[in-house]
Amino acid sequence: MTTGGSDDFRASFFEECDELLEAMHDGLGLMQDGAGDGETVHVIFRAVHSIKGGAGAFGLDALVSFAHQLETVLERLRSGKIEATPDLLTLFQQCGDYLSDLVTAARADAAVDPGPADALGRRLDAASGPDCDTSEAVSQAADDFVPLALDLDALEDPQESDADDPMSSGIGHHITFTAEPELFSSGNEPALLFRALATLGPTRVGADVSDVPPLSLLDPTMSHLSWEIELDGDCPADIVLDVFDFVSDCASVEIAPLEHIAAPPDRSTVPASDDIAPAAGADAAAPAEGQPPNSETVGWGHEPARAALPEPAVAPPQLSARIAAPQTIRVDFERVDKLINLVGELVIKEAMLSQAVGKLTLNTGNEVLQELDGLKQLAGEIQEGVMAIRAQPIKPLFQRMGRTIREAAAMTNKRVRLVMKGEAAEVDKTVLERLVDPLTHMVRNAVDHGLEDTETRMAAGKPAEGSVTLSAAHRSGRVVIEISDDGGGINRDKVRQLAEKKGLIAPDAPLISSDIDALLFMPGFSSKDEVSELSGRGVGLDVVRSEITALGGRMSIQSELGVGTVFSISLPLTLAVLEGMVVNVAGQTMVVPITAIQETLQPASARIHTIGPGTKVLSIRETLMPVADLGAHFGFREPPEELDDHVLLVIETDTDRRCALIVDALQDQRQVVIKSLETNYSQIDGISAATILGDGRIALIVDPEGVAGGVSPVPATLVAPANPDIVEGDSLVTA
């Protein structure tokens, strides 16, 4: 096999690990909440077992050893030999976190600290009970999982007591096991499955190698093998299928009653394959003298013909079962990204075609116009479908925060429970990746700052265990993520005092509740007097807000003293398409994000006042906001003196800055395909990206935060006049 093929298999294994770890953490979460059952334990066990099996195939001994030790204790829990106490569930959570670390280290070929493995191993030994020592078993785990060469002669029945007893009872099952290529790429080994099957009763295994092509034509990425297995005994069919349950997505299994199978023919009469030389003689296929008949096997290359077991007769429908693989496919993200770019180009070309056809004089109902409408609809559907491919559920991100909360709780000696809601909500993959650090900051703050210690909570009549809730939901074309806690809430008096002490605000500054909450996002602000591993350095929420703003999002805070705090993050569903208002500015076409526009006004109906040399403000609903001309901001023209022929866009940024932008005219509202300026040109202050319009021209997408940040704020001493006629010269009446 080529090195490239091996790398592909290894990459597939780690992708499988991500899914298995997610299933494991799901199960542990259910058990922690008291909603788990025997099947939940079984799911966790299968996930750990599958990781161990794949790790053995790639020689990841540290991962195999620890997974084996964890698997042993899970097996004792599954069999009822130990109970799922709160301490044991906490230990399982910690072991799951360390297992994730081992997978991450193995993926990067990095070393991992063995200290936690030793400490957790001792605790697993203690939890497994006095009659079980996992440390002795784990020393052999890596050796047990060295990839086998498909030599099934070792599959002798471990329960066999008399090798001379023939198994001719006629009670049992005939099983056909067919491996898909994914079975081997994920590190699973059929021989281990057959060994597990042998624990249910005496078995006979035969490998079907009739489909194996000549070596010169062999495709190493394909699977050409299947196996016929006879299992004696009265074991129920569903128990038999359970053996193959954790490979159900990469193999197929057919089961039929054994009594419907005819007696196997003599092996020496089985015709040899044309592509592989026949055995040396008829006796070569016969079992060795003294070999028990209940352990007959045919290994890969041991016999060039189809296994001696005959084709099974058609079983009754009620006794037949087949495990079908889900219809999924893994695709490199770069390919998806390229496809999305091409679809964006398709949308642009469709807009160009529409504009060109619009210049023609065509009657309503013309066939060209009808077909163009159909093309437009099809292009839109393709765009939505391709964008959905990039969408990923937010659940893995929330699960990752579970570990952060457990570590923060341990550092602060607090009891904390994580609650997840709406984790199935989907967000663009790029957005998810960039949310990791901001969300980590916020959940740590929720534990460290938001939740009280146990004594304080109990004194306030609250449960000793605090809760942090992560929720996600789609609202108005955006995803809203909330991080809430049931702690003490924001003490706004203390926040103001700290801000004054640090010189962040003037002692007599008039601030409302939202203004005080906004102080938490100021650089250098911290409510902690002592520096700890979690906080106190003045770096945190200001960084969070900057990163969220860079994603086109905004943040808000709701808090009630003694009840708790909710941080809300509103983000676009994707960074590839933007809903914007197309405007004309000094002969240029620009796009303003629709999420920033609060309303549009005609200057004739608004109250515009001058408060200095060329500085204008808008008085609206008893508030004042600065007015900025987009054309002047980007150097297209001098600020206009008369505004009657212009339009005002009242915008509000993600940092709560408000201003009115002067534009010449509004064209329409449309979705535009975002083209990065940093990738294709360079960063420009006040411009976030660009797009291509239907006529082929490039339009710049305005960054409302950058424009508003360059506008002089309205002095705090100015107030809007109650009567628009009360104006002294060019200045507003002050308080």
Salt bridges, closest charged atoms under 4 A:
GLU15 OE1 - ARG330 NE 2.71
GLU16 OE2 - ARG330 NH2 3.50
ASP18 OD1 - ARG107 NH2 2.69
GLU19 OE2 - ARG330 NH2 2.89
GLU22 OE2 - LYS395 NZ 3.96
ASP26 OD2 - LYS395 NZ 2.23
GLU39 OE2 - ARG46 NH1 3.71
GLU71 OE2 - HIS49 ND1 2.38
GLU71 OE1 - LYS52 NZ 2.44
GLU71 OE1 - HIS68 ND1 3.63
GLU75 OE1 - ARG78 NH2 2.52
ASP97 OD1 - ARG406 NH2 2.53
ASP101 OD2 - ARG403 NH2 2.46
ASP109 OD1 - ARG10 NH2 2.77
ASP131 OD1 - ARG76 NH2 2.58
ASP151 OD1 - HIS302 NE2 3.69
ASP153 OD2 - HIS302 ND1 3.35
ASP208 OD2 - ARG306 NH1 1.89
GLU228 OE1 - HIS174 NE2 3.27
GLU228 OE2 - ARG306 NH2 3.43
GLU230 OE1 - ARG204 NH2 1.97
ASP232 OD2 - ARG204 NH1 2.98
ASP245 OD2 - ARG46 NH1 3.06
GLU254 OE2 - ARG322 NH1 2.91
GLU296 OE1 - ARG267 NH2 3.78
GLU303 OE1 - ARG267 NH1 3.17
GLU311 OE2 - ARG306 NH2 2.27
ASP337 OD1 - ARG390 NH1 2.52
GLU345 OE2 - LYS675 NZ 2.82
GLU407 OE2 - ARG403 NE 3.02
ASP428 OD2 - ARG390 NE 2.82
GLU433 OE2 - LYS429 NZ 3.44
ASP448 OD1 - LYS528 NZ 3.53
GLU452 OE1 - ARG457 NH1 3.06
GLU452 OE2 - LYS462 NZ 2.89
GLU465 OE1 - ARG417 NE 3.63
ASP486 OD2 - ARG457 NH2 2.93
GLU500 OE2 - ARG496 NE 2.93
ASP517 OD1 - ARG492 NE 2.93
GLU599 OE2 - ARG621 NH2 2.23
ASP629 OD1 - ARG637 NH2 2.75
ASP654 OD1 - ARG554 NH1 3.88
ASP656 OD2 - ARG545 NH2 3.66
ASP664 OD1 - ARG637 NH1 2.88
ASP664 OD1 - HIS646 NE2 3.39
ASP668 OD2 - ARG670 NH2 3.19
ASP695 OD2 - ARG697 NE 2.67
GLU705 OE2 - ARG657 NH1 2.54
